[in-house]
Amino acid sequence: MAFVVTEPCKGCKYTDCVVVCPMECFYEGGDMLYIDPVECIDCGACELECPVNAIYRDSDVPEKWQAYIALNAERVKTSPLIKEKKEPLARSM
């Protein structure tokens, strides 16, 4: 099992989750973050830190965001590792 970053992260990219991850398994895309499902140890620390509730255990991802399971696994292959907190993107509401 692993955790997955979903739709609510898109356009905001908060990195509170990154700094609590003991395995450094977050990757940074242009408008959101991704979690490597191979590196993730399923500890859940990141889920609690996400201010927009974008992170779910892969078995608990809402139906409407199921595609993000495969998207995370795919995008970590081409996105850079992120290890430090950064300013979030400006979010249009």
KAFENCOR-V234323 format. One record per residue. RES is the residue in one letter. OMEGA is omega in whole degrees, -180 to 180 (* if undefined). BURIAL is 1 if it has 24 or more other C-alpha atoms within 12 Angstrom, else 0. D_LAST is the distance of its C-alpha to the last C-alpha in whole Angstrom. Layout:
res:RES omega:OMEGA burial:BURIAL d_last:D_LAST
res:RES omega:OMEGA burial:BURIAL d_last:D_LAST
This chain:
res:M omega:179 burial:0 d_last:32
res:A omega:175 burial:1 d_last:29
res:F omega:-173 burial:1 d_last:26
res:V omega:173 burial:1 d_last:23
res:V omega:-174 burial:1 d_last:19
res:T omega:-174 burial:1 d_last:17
res:E omega:-177 burial:1 d_last:14
res:P omega:178 burial:1 d_last:12
res:C omega:-175 burial:1 d_last:13
res:K omega:178 burial:1 d_last:12
res:G omega:179 burial:0 d_last:10
res:C omega:174 burial:1 d_last:10
res:K omega:173 burial:1 d_last:14
res:Y omega:-178 burial:1 d_last:15
res:T omega:176 burial:1 d_last:19
res:D omega:-179 burial:1 d_last:20
res:C omega:-176 burial:1 d_last:22
res:V omega:-174 burial:1 d_last:24
res:V omega:179 burial:0 d_last:26
res:V omega:-178 burial:0 d_last:27
res:C omega:-179 burial:1 d_last:28
res:P omega:-176 burial:0 d_last:32
res:M omega:-178 burial:1 d_last:32
res:E omega:-178 burial:1 d_last:30
res:C omega:177 burial:1 d_last:29
res:F omega:179 burial:1 d_last:25
res:Y omega:-173 burial:1 d_last:24
res:E omega:173 burial:1 d_last:22
res:G omega:-179 burial:1 d_last:20
res:G omega:-177 burial:0 d_last:18
res:D omega:177 burial:1 d_last:15
res:M omega:178 burial:1 d_last:16
res:L omega:178 burial:1 d_last:19
res:Y omega:177 burial:1 d_last:22
res:I omega:176 burial:1 d_last:25
res:D omega:-177 burial:1 d_last:28
res:P omega:179 burial:1 d_last:30
res:V omega:-178 burial:0 d_last:33
res:E omega:-177 burial:1 d_last:33
res:C omega:-180 burial:1 d_last:31
res:I omega:174 burial:0 d_last:33
res:D omega:-178 burial:1 d_last:31
res:C omega:178 burial:0 d_last:31
res:G omega:-179 burial:1 d_last:28
res:A omega:-177 burial:1 d_last:27
res:C omega:-178 burial:1 d_last:24
res:E omega:-178 burial:1 d_last:22
res:L omega:-177 burial:0 d_last:23
res:E omega:-176 burial:0 d_last:21
res:C omega:-177 burial:1 d_last:18
res:P omega:-180 burial:0 d_last:15
res:V omega:179 burial:1 d_last:13
res:N omega:-179 burial:1 d_last:16
res:A omega:-173 burial:1 d_last:16
res:I omega:-179 burial:1 d_last:20
res:Y omega:168 burial:1 d_last:22
res:R omega:-175 burial:1 d_last:26
res:D omega:179 burial:1 d_last:27
res:S omega:-178 burial:0 d_last:29
res:D omega:180 burial:0 d_last:26
res:V omega:179 burial:1 d_last:23
res:P omega:-178 burial:0 d_last:22
res:E omega:-176 burial:0 d_last:23
res:K omega:-179 burial:0 d_last:20
res:W omega:-179 burial:1 d_last:20
res:Q omega:-179 burial:0 d_last:23
res:A omega:-180 burial:0 d_last:23
res:Y omega:177 burial:1 d_last:22
res:I omega:179 burial:1 d_last:25
res:A omega:-180 burial:0 d_last:27
res:L omega:177 burial:1 d_last:24
res:N omega:-178 burial:1 d_last:24
res:A omega:-179 burial:1 d_last:28
res:E omega:-174 burial:0 d_last:28
res:R omega:178 burial:1 d_last:25
res:V omega:-180 burial:1 d_last:27
res:K omega:-175 burial:0 d_last:30
res:T omega:-178 burial:0 d_last:29
res:S omega:180 burial:0 d_last:26
res:P omega:175 burial:0 d_last:27
res:L omega:175 burial:0 d_last:28
res:I omega:-176 burial:1 d_last:26
res:K omega:-175 burial:0 d_last:27
res:E omega:178 burial:0 d_last:26
res:K omega:177 burial:0 d_last:23
res:K omega:175 burial:0 d_last:20
res:E omega:178 burial:0 d_last:18
res:P omega:175 burial:1 d_last:14
res:L omega:174 burial:0 d_last:12
res:A omega:-176 burial:0 d_last:10
res:R omega:177 burial:0 d_last:6
res:S omega:-178 burial:0 d_last:4
res:M omega:* burial:0 d_last:0
